[in-house]
Amino acid sequence: MAELAERLERQRFVVLIGASGSGKSSLLRAGLVPRLQSAMTTVVVTPGPKPLEECAVRLAALAGVTPGGLYKELKDDPGNLGRVARQITARPHADDGDMLLVVDQFEETFTLCRDMVEQDRFVEALVAAASAEGSRCRVALGVHADFYAHCTHHPLLVEAMRDAQVPVGPMNLDELRRVVVKPAQQAGLTVESALLATLMAQAHRQVGVLPLLSHALLQTWRRRRGSLLTLDALDAAGGIEGALAKSAEEFYEDLDADQRTTARHLFMRLTAPAAGTEDTKRRVTRGELDEDHITTSVVEQAAAARLVSLDRDRIEIAHEALIGSWPRLRDWLAADRDRRRVHHQLTEAAETWVSLGEDPGALYRGTRLEAARQLTESDDIGLSTREHAFLLGSLAAAAAESRLAVRGSRRLRVLITTLGVLALLTTATTVLAVRANRAMTVQRNDAIALNVAAEATRMYPAAPALATQLALVSYRLKPDRNTLNALLSTLMTTWTAHRSEAYALDVSHDSTLLATGGRDRTVRLWDIRDPRQPVRVGTVEGSQGAVYAVAMHPGKRILATGGVDEVVRLWDVTRPDRPRSVSLLPHHGDTVRAMAFSPDGRTLADAGQSGRAHVWDITDPRRPKLRAVLPGHTDTVRSVAFSADGRLLATGGQDASVRLWDLGAPGRPTLRAAWHAQELGVFWVEFSPRAGLLATAGGGVEAVRLWDTTEPGRPRLVAGICGHDDVVGGVDFSRDGRTLVSSSDDRSVRIWDVSTPTAPRNRALLTAYDTAVMGVRFSPDGRTLVSGVFDGTVRLLTTDFDQAVSRACDAPRRPISRDSWQRYFAGVPYRPPCA
């Protein structure tokens, strides 16, 4: 608290960064604001779907203007935020000091606001208000740590945050003791020593534990013995980890059948599905909910159980920790993430439609309508009356437009017939007409092919069979790179590997076994000998938290895993259906984020959040020996990689640097080079099988860079590769080193020809991913490309593109119907590709 207040005295822009449940909101709202409100005017804003409008609403009354007028002024010129702050501080009854603008839950700018222009204007307004000459405004942001990368997409925000960050970590034991004991003493209560010891042991060094601790203490108080808070009461409540989930489950069990259905719809509506990060809570207005007595009763009971909070006309989940700790809610959210995302988009579109006076121009059409139509077939979604009306209006408008299109098509056929009759008048006219018709047909088919190819990649996650056929027809109409990319994107074998987020993947040395790790604390093993029919053959359990890294031994069926529980585990997966623990490598308080085996399999390197890497001798996997600890990074190490001869080890970190170590002398590694390799963090490093070439991946315009490390002490930039629109989190080289593949948060995979490293060429672009692509791997035999997606899905594609195209119709699928053909290929003769 003191550091935050002191930073605000020295500078006008401060960013408070911490994990969910670390106490950011409490620190801002219950600590900073009360401390400074006597010295300056304080305003607290939560962004929501329209952050600039929310800011205008909060400031308008203080400035003596209308919210609508101020909102327009802020959109026209973000610099007006600083001017209105000066206006507020100059009013007669204002405090003499500056205005403090606190933006809590700043990540909602990215999760709830769909308008990119509004996002940019809001960020520009905040930065300008704090940095303008003569500024009377100080800005404090509270940001969820998982959304730090989103902040780096805005150059102005990156510059403002450079020296303005205040991290919020877990409390130490003394702080935790005061959090528990002081409020109890003020309430005349006594905390049993056994209870205090248990709370300290369970909460110490746990990120995001405060909401769980708060709820557990509340339930313990309700079960107290006189004025004594006891361990028995905590156990009865379910402990720190289980109290919140137990309260939620008791609330659910007390509902009747209709109320349970409504509760499911309510909590799914109160959660925003995320891409590449954890799901977050979402505030809704009461107008978004139906006003029937069942909904009203469920909301009141949820509020009484302290599962939701009510603020004026808004409702939100009380503790974001509920999303991760209540198993029933996790199952609901994991059941159909794609359909939930479509539902949230429908909710926003319906609100916009109502705000525009039910303007027909705001109704759904095309692919969005087709995706939304499927919501009516599910009882799990629970559309509101407003959403039903919007969807019915969209369907009616689409039907009317279809009838007009049919009449237009008939007129076109009449016209063509008339032209045909006229063409018979003279031979010359016939020849000219035929030539013109052929040219027009080619141009029309080219345009249709490109449009439908793009549409196919967008619809693939929801309708893969139809998307594949549309892409195949488009490729046959116009066989070029764009349509081939679209076709390949729809030919990938796709399946759900984890029901929650997936974080890591690797392939065995014989190219038959795939390992995937995720948030569900498991590593799952898949037989991929037939890339078109992967089979789950085993599950590795035992991790106490999310699995962030996996690595397969280059010559044996040995698997290494690591993650949140700060331990590297070695497993014998010779029999995947019965994985056997071989040994444990303690990480000493360091979450594991990266690991790799040396080419000869005798050495394992791992690294994590401490910024250090560890080198282990695993000649005997049952008795690993720590050879060296490699320091130097100032932030989390996200990737480690060995050179082809095993002599060099590269480490890449979020501090945007790469460090190159010579491991030639056992036990005495030598740092050969350290350099700033990427603009915005290094998230992956990979050596080429061809000597001396190192690829780095991260953020910036050149999201992938190639380096010559032939002279390890003097690495030289060979080429910067552009093309991705967001952070690149994974790269891999083919077996011959001539091809590089990269995966990105922009929901794409790109394949590059690097046979000439100084002039890399884009060979293919794979899209149709619904969320960020977390990693990518070539199988060691070079025949299969594996890509993993944060939403828990995995995709396989043969590297023989000609074979993939020729076998596009091998999978049994229903041929495209005449109606669908007419919708997408109007005027083209009906020739279904997979009939």
N, C-alpha and C positions, 0 to 999 in steps of 0.2 A: 504494500500500500504506500509506504513512504517513498520507495523508489519511483513508483508511478507518478505520485504527486510532484516529486522533485524533478522528474523528467519534463512534466508539463510546465513547470516554472521556467525551465531552461529553453524549451522548444515548443513550437505550436502544433506539432503533429506527432502523435504517439500511437503505436499499434500494439495492442495486447494480444499475444498469440498463445494458445493453449489447446489441449485436447478437450473433447466434449466431457463435461462434468468436472473440469479442473477448477471451476470457481470464477471464470471470467466475468459472467454477468453479475454475480454477487459482489465481486471486487469493484466493478464499475458502478452498479446501481446502489449498493448498500455501503460501499466504502468511499469511492472517489467523489460521487455526487454530494452526499451529506457533508463531506469534509470541505468541499470547495464552494458550496452553494451560498455561503455567507459572504464570499469574496467576489463571486462573479455570477452572472446569469447562466443557469445550467438547463440544457435541453437534451432529452433522451429520445433517440429515434431507433426504431427497428425497421429495416428496409422493406420487407414484404415484397409483393409482386411489382409494385411501382414505387421504388425508393425515393425518386425525386418528388413525386406527389406527396408521399408520406412526410418528407422533409418540409414541404410547403405547408401542409396541414399543421404541423407542430409549431412552425415559426410565425404563421400568419397573425395569430392573435397577439403575440408579443410585439409584432411590428405594426399592428394596427391596419392591416391590409386584408384583402379577401384571399382565401386559399387558392381559388381558381386563377386569380390574377398573378399571384406569386409563382404558381406552378408554371404558367406560360412564360414568365420572365426567366425562370431558372432553365427552362428548356431552350429558350432563345439564346441565352448567354449564361453559362455556368458561373461566370464571375460575379453574377448578381447575388450569390449566396454570401460572399464576403461583404457586399454592400448592405444587405439586409441585416447582417450581424452588427455592422456599425450603426445602422438605424436603431436597432433594438437597444444597444448599449448607450445611445444618446438620448433615449426617452427620459422624461423627468423622474419617473419612479424606478428606473433601472439602477442596478448596483454600479458602483464606480468602476469596477474591474471589467475584464473581457467577458465575452460569451463563450461558454464551454459547450461544444456540440459533441455528445456521446452517441456513437453509432454501435449499438449492441447487436450481436449476431450478424455481423457484416457479411458473412457467407451467404445470407439470403439474397444478396445482390446477384449471386451466380446461380443459386438453386431455385429461386422462385420467380425472378425477373426474366421473362423470355424476350423482352425488347432490348436488343443489343445497343441501340442508340440511347435508350434510357440508362442502361448500365454505364456507358461511356460518359454521358452527361453528369451522372451522379458522382462518379470518380473524379471527373474534372472539377466539379463544383467543390468537393471536399478539399482537394489539393490546393485549388486556387484560393479558397477562403482562408486557409492557414498560411499561405506563402505570399499573398499579395502585399504590396507596400502599404504600410499604415494599417495592417490587419488588426482587427479587434476580436478575432475568432481563434479559438484553440480547438483542435479536433482530437478525439480519442476513439479509436476503433477497437472492437473486440472481435477477433477472427478465430474460427475453428482451425486448428493446425492442419487438418486434412485438405483445407482449401488454400493453403499458402501458394501452391503452384498457380491457382487461378488468379491470384493477385499479381503474379509476375507477367500476366498477359497484357497489363496496362503499363506502358513505359512511364507515364507520369507517376503512377503509384509505386513503381519499382524505385524511382528516384527518391520519392518522399519517404519510403520505408527504409532506405539504406542505413540511416543512423537512428531510426525511431522505434526499433522493436524491443518490446519488453516481454520475455517469455514467462509463462506461468506453468510451473512444474508441480509434481506431487509434493504434498506437505511433509515436513520432517516429523519425527516422533513428538517433539515438544509442541509443535503447532497442532498436530492431531489431538494431543492430550487436552490442549486448551479448547479446541473446538467441541470436544465432548463434555468436559467438566464444567467450564465456565457457564454455559447456558443452564446447565442442571443446577448449579449453585444459586444462580439468580432466581430460579423457579422454586427454591427450597427443597431440592431433591439431592439424593446421595447416589453416587455411582459405585456399584459393587466392584471391588478390586479385580475379581476374576473377569467381570464384564469388560472393564477397561483394558486389561491385558489382552483379552481376545480381540477387541476392536482394534487395538494398536497392531497386533500381529497380522490381522486380515487386511487392514487398510494401508499399512506402511508401504510406500513406494508403488502404490497402485494408481495408475493414471486414470482420471475420470471417476474416482470413487466417491466424490462428495455427494452427488444425488442419492446413490445407494446407501451411503452412511446416514444421510438425513432421514431417508424413509425408514431405515432400520431402527433408528433411534425413536422416531415417532411411534412405530409399532411396539417398541420395547416400553415406551412410556404408557401406552394404552394397556399393557399387561403388567404394569409395575406392582410391587408389593408395598402398599402404603406410600412412603416417600422414597423407597429404595428401588433403583433401576438394577435389575438382576440379569445374570447370564442366562438363567432359565427362561426369562421373558424374551431375550434375544433369540435363543434357540427355538422357542415356540413361534416366533415371528418368521423364522426361516433364515436367520443370519444375515450378514451384510449382502451376500450375493443373492440370497433367495427371498428377502423380505418384500422387495418391490414386485417380483414375479408372483409371490404368494398372494399379495394383496390384489393384484390384477386378476389372478385365477379365482380368488374368492368372489370378487366382484362379478366375474363372468358366470360362475356357477350359480349365483343367486338370481340370474335372469331367466325368464321363460324362453321358449323357443323363438318367438318373434323378436323378443328383445335381444337375444344372442345374435340373430342375423343382423339386426340394426347396429349392434355394437361392433361387429366385424366391419361393416361398411363404414362406420364412423372412424375407427382407428386407422383403416387403410386410407381414408380421405385425409386424415391428420398427419400422414407420413408422405414425404416427398422422395420418390425413387431417385437414387444418385447414379452417376456413371463414373466408375473408377474410384469412388470414395464410399463411406458408409451412408446409409439412408439417414435423412434428417427429418426433424419435425416440421410441420407446415401449419400455419395459422389459417383458419377459415372464418368467414363471417357467418352469422346465424342465417343470413339470407341464402347461403349456399345449401343449408340443410332444410329438409321438409319440416313443417311445423305441426306434424301429427303428435298425438299424445305419447306414442311409443318412443319416438326420437327424443322428445322433451324429457321423458322419464329416464332414458338411458344416459343422456347428458348430465342430468342432475345426480344420478347415482354414481357416475364416473367422477364427477366433481367432488362428491362427498367422500369417495375413496381416495381422493387426491391423485387421481390418474390424469385428469385434465384440469386446466385452469381457465376461468372465465374472466375476460377483461372487456368491460362495456359490451359491445356486440360481437366480440371475437372469442374463438375457442381454440386452444392448442394443448398438445400433450404437456403435462406439468414437468416431467423429467425426460430428456432425450435418452437417458439411460434405459428407459422402459423399452425402447426399440430393440436394444441388444440383449436385454435380460429376460424378457417374457417369451418363453419358447413358443407359445401359441401365436403370438403376434409375428414372430420371426417366420413361422411356417406360413401364415397368411401372406406375408410380404414376399416370400420366396416362391410361392405357388405359381404366379404368373406376372412377372415383373414387366414384360412387354405390354400386357393388357392394362396394368396399372398406369404405365406411362401414357398410353393412349387416353385413359380415363381422365388423368389430370389435364391433358391438353384439351380434352372436350370440356371440362369444367371451366377453364379459362376462356375458351371460345364462346361458351354459352353466356358467361358474364359480359363479355364484350358485345355480344349480340343484343342482350337486354339493355346495356348502357347506350347503344346506338338506336334505341327505339325499335328493336326487332327488324333491323335493316336486312332485306334479303341478300344484299351483297356480302354480309358477314357470315352467311351459312356455309357449311362444309360442302366440298365438291371433290370429285376424283378420288385419289388414293386415300386421303384423310377420311372421306366419308365411308369408303370400303372398310377401312380399319375400325372406325367407330361403330359401323353397323354390327360388327361381331359382339360388341358389348351387350347388345340386346339379347344375345343367345346365352348369356351367363347370369346365374343368380348370385354370383359372388361379388359383383361390382356394386350394385345398389345405386342406380341412377336416380338423381333427384327429379322432382317435377319439372324444374327449369331445364335440366339436361334432356329429359324426355321430349319436351316441347321443341327444343333446339334441334334434336336429332330427327324428329318427325318432320319439322319444317325443311330440313336439309334433304331428306328423302323425297318429299313432295316436290321440291324445286328441281332435284335431279331428274325425277320422272318427267316433269314438264319439259326440261331441256332436252331429254332423250327423244320425246315426241317431236320436238322441233327439228332435231337432228335427222330423224327418220324422214320427215317431210322434205328437208333440204336434200337428203340423199336421193329421194325420188325425183326431185326437180333436176338434180345433177344427171341422173340416168336419162331423163327425157331430153336434156340438152345434148348429152353425148349421142343419143340416137339420132337427134336432128342433125347434128354435125356429121354423123356417119352417112346420112342420106345425101347431104349436100356434098360430101367428099366424093360421091360417085359421079358427080357431074363432069369432072375432068380428071385425067390421069395425073396431070401436074399437081392439082390441088390435093389429090390422094397422097402422092409422094410426100409433099410438104407436110400434110397433116400427120402422116405416119411418123415422119422424122420428129416433128414437134411433140407428138404424143410420147414417143420413146424418151425424148429428153426430159419432158415433164414428169414421166413416170419414174425415171431414174432419180431426178431431183426430189420428187415426193417420197420415194422409198428411202432415200438417204436421210431425209429429215425425220421420217417416221422411225427409222432404225435407231437414230441417235437419241430421240426423245424416249422411245420405249426402253432402250438399253438403260438409260438413266433411271427410269421408273422401276425397272426390274430390280436394280440394286437396292432401291429404297424399300420395296415391298418384300424383299427376300426373307427378313426375319419373321414376318407374319404369314407369308404364303410362299414357301420355298419352291413347291412343285410348279406353280404357275409362273413364278419369277424365272425359273430355269428355262421354261419353254419360250417365254417372251424374249429372253436374252438370246436363245438359240436362233429364233426367227430373225431377230435384229442382226445377228452376226451373218446369217445367210443372205439377208438383204443388202448389207453393207459390210463386207469382211475387212475391217481395218482394226487399228490398235484399240480404239475406244470401245467398240462393240466386243472385241475379244476380251478386254479387261472386265467388262460387265458379265460376260458369259463365264469366265473363270471364277469370278466372285460368287456366282450362284452354283458352281459345281463342287464347292468344298463340302466334304462330309462334316456335318455339324451335330454335336450332341452336348447335353448338359453334364459336365463332369462334377460340378459342385452346386448345391442348392443356394449357396451364398457366394461371396466374391472369391475368385481364384487369383492367386498371387504369383505362382511359379510353376515351371514345367521343365522337363528334360527327357531325353531319349537314351535308351540303353545302347551299349557299344554294338550290339548285333541288330539294332534297328527294329526290334520286335516288341519292346516294352516301353510304354510312356508313363511317366510319373507326373502327377499334378498336385500342387499343394494350395490350400485356401484358408479362408477365415473359419471354416467349420472345424479346425484343429486336426484335420486328417490329411494324409497323402493317399491318393487313389491311384491304382495301377491298372493299366489298360493294355490289352493285346492288340497291336496295330499291324499285325502281319498282313491283314487285308484292310487297307486304308478306307475302303468303302463300308466296312462293317467292324468298327472297333468294339471290343468286348471287355467289360470290367472283370478283372481276374483277381483283385485283392484290394485290401484297404490297410494302410499302416496307421495305427492309432497309438496314442501315448503322449502326444504333445499337449501341453497345458495351455496353449494359446494358438493364435493364428500362425500358420506356416508360411513364412515369407521367402524361403529359399530351399531348393532341392537340387541335387547333383547326382548323376549316375557315374559309377566308376568306368574308366575307359577300357577295362579288360575283364572285369568280373561283374557278377550280379550283386554289387554292393551299392546301396543307396545312402546318401547323406541328406539329412533334413535339419532345418533350424528355423527359429522364429521368435515369437514374443516371449516364450518361456526361458530364453537365455541359455539354451543348451543345444549343442550339435549332437545329433544321434546318428550312428552308423547302423544300417540294417542289412541283413542277408536276405535278398529277395530271389534266391535261386528258385524257390517255390513261391511265386507271388501270392498264392492263396494262403500261405502260412509264413508271412514275414517274421524274421527272428532278429531280436535286438542283439547287436554285436558289442557295442561300447558307447559310452557317453563322454563327450568332450565339453566340460563346463566353460561357460563364456563369461562368468564373473560379472553379473549385473549389466550385460550388454545384449540388447535385442539383436538377433542375427538377421542381417538383410542380404548377404551374398555369400556364395561359396563356389569353389571349383577344385577339381582334381587335376594334378599334373598329368601330362601325356603318358608317363610311365606308371601312373597310379600309385606311386610311393608317397606322394605328398598331397595334403589337403590344405587349402587356404580358405579362411572364412573371415568375415568382417561384419561390422554393424554400426549402431548409433554412436558409439564412443569415438569414432574416427580412427580406430586402430584395426589392423588386420593381424590374424594369427596364422602361423605356419606350423603344420603338424606332420610328423613322421608317422605314416600309417603303413609302413612295410608289413607290420603285423596289425591288421585292423582291430584285433582284440585288445591290443596294448598300445594305443596311440601315445606319442611323445611330443610335447610342445617344443619345437625347434627355435621359434623366434616370435617376438611381438613387434609389429611394424607400425610406428606412430606417424603423426604428421598432419593428417587431415583435421580440419577444424569443424567438420560437420559429418553427418552420417555417410559411411562408405556404402555405396549402392551396388558395386560390382567389382569382381576380381577375375583375372584371367591369366593363364600361363601361355608363354610363347610355345611355338611348335616343338622346340628342343627342350622345353621345360626349364631353361636357365633363367628366364626373365619372368617376373610377376608384375602385372599392372593392376593398380587399384584406382577406382574412380569414385569421387564423392560429390555430395550436394554442394560442397564449397567450390564447385566448378573446376577442380584440379584433378590431374592424373599424376600418380607417383609410380616410377619405374624402378623396381628392385632387382638386383643381381643375386640369385640364390646359388651361385656356383660353389661358394665355400660353405659347407654344412654348418649351421649354427651361427654363421656370421654374414647375414645378408648385407649388401651394400646398396645404398640409395644412389642410383645412377642419374636420375633426372626427376624434376618436379616442375609442372608447368600448368598454366591456366588453359584448359583445353576447350571449354565450351562457354557460351555467353551466360547460360542460366542453368548451371548444375550439370554434372556428369552422371547419367543414370545407367550407363552400360559401357563396358569395354570388351573388346574381342580381338584376339590376334588371328591373322590369316594363316592358313597352312603354308602359304608362300612366305618365305623368310622375310622378317623385318617389317611387315605391314600391320599396323594397329588401327582399328576403327574405334571411335568414341561417339557416344550418342547422348543428347541432352536437349536443352532448349535454345532458341535463337533462330535466326534466319537460316544459318547452316547447321541444321539440327544433327547432322552426321558429318564427321570429319575423318579423313584418312591421314595417318602419320607414318613416316619412314623412321623406323627405330634400328636400322642397320648399325648405326653408331649410337648405342643406348644412352650415352652421355649427352648427345646432341640430337634429340628428336626433331624432325623437320616436317612441317605441314605439306602434304602432297596435294590434297584437294578438299574442298568443302562441298557438301552435297545439299542442295536445296530441293524443296518440293513438298515437304510436310507442312501443315498449317498449325501444328501444336507440338508439344514435347514428344521426343522419341525416347521410348523406354526400353527398347531391345533391338539388337542387331545380331546377325550370325553370318558366317561365311560358308559357302558350299565346300564340299570335300576337296575340289581342285583349286579353291581360292579365287576362281574367276567370277563368282556371283556373290553378291551381298544382299541380304534381306533386312528390312527395317520395319518396326512396328511402332505405332504412334497413338497418342491420345486423340488424334483427329479422326479416329475410327477407320484407319486404313493400314494396309501393308504394302510396301513398295519393294520391288525387286530390281536390283541394279547390276549392270554388266561392269565389273571392275577389272576386266582382263588387262586394261590399260589404266592403272590406278590414277594417273594424272588427269584422265578424262572419263570419269564414270558416266554411264548412260542409263537412263530409265528403261527397263525392259518390260515391266508390267506393273499395274496398279490394281490391288484387290480391295474392294470396298464391301458394302452390304453388311458391315458390322454395326450392331446396334449401340455399342458402348465402346469405350477406349480399349485398345488392344494392348495387353500388359506384357506379352512376350512372344518370341518367335524362335523356331529352331528348324534347321535341316536335319533329317535323320542321317546318321553316320554313313549309310550307304548312298546318300544323295538322292534317293527316289521320292522322298516325301517331305513336304513342307508342313510344319505344325505351328499353329498360332493359337494363343490363349487369350481369352477376353475376360475383362474384370467381372462381367456378369455371371461368370461361372461356366461358360460354354467353351468348347475347344473345337477347332476346325482343322481338317486334314485336306491336302491337295497334292496330287501327283505332280512332280516337277516336269514330267513329259506332257507339255500342254497339248500337243497334237493328239496324244492318246486320250487326254481328258475330254477334248472336244468330240472325238469320234465315239466315245462311250457315254455321251451326254444323256442318251435315252435308255441306258441299260437299267437304271432303277425303275421299278414299276411305278407308273404314275398315270393319272387320268389325262387323256389328251385335252388340249385346250378347246373349250366349247366355241360354237359359232358366235354366241353372244359376246364372249370375251374377245374373240378375234375381231369382231366388228368394232368393239369399243376401242381397241388399241391399234388395229391395222385396217382402218376404214379405207376401202378402195383397193386393197390388196387381195388377190384370190385366196380363198381359204385352203391352206395346205398345212394342217397341224403337223409339227415336226416329230412327235412321238406317238403317232397313231398306230 
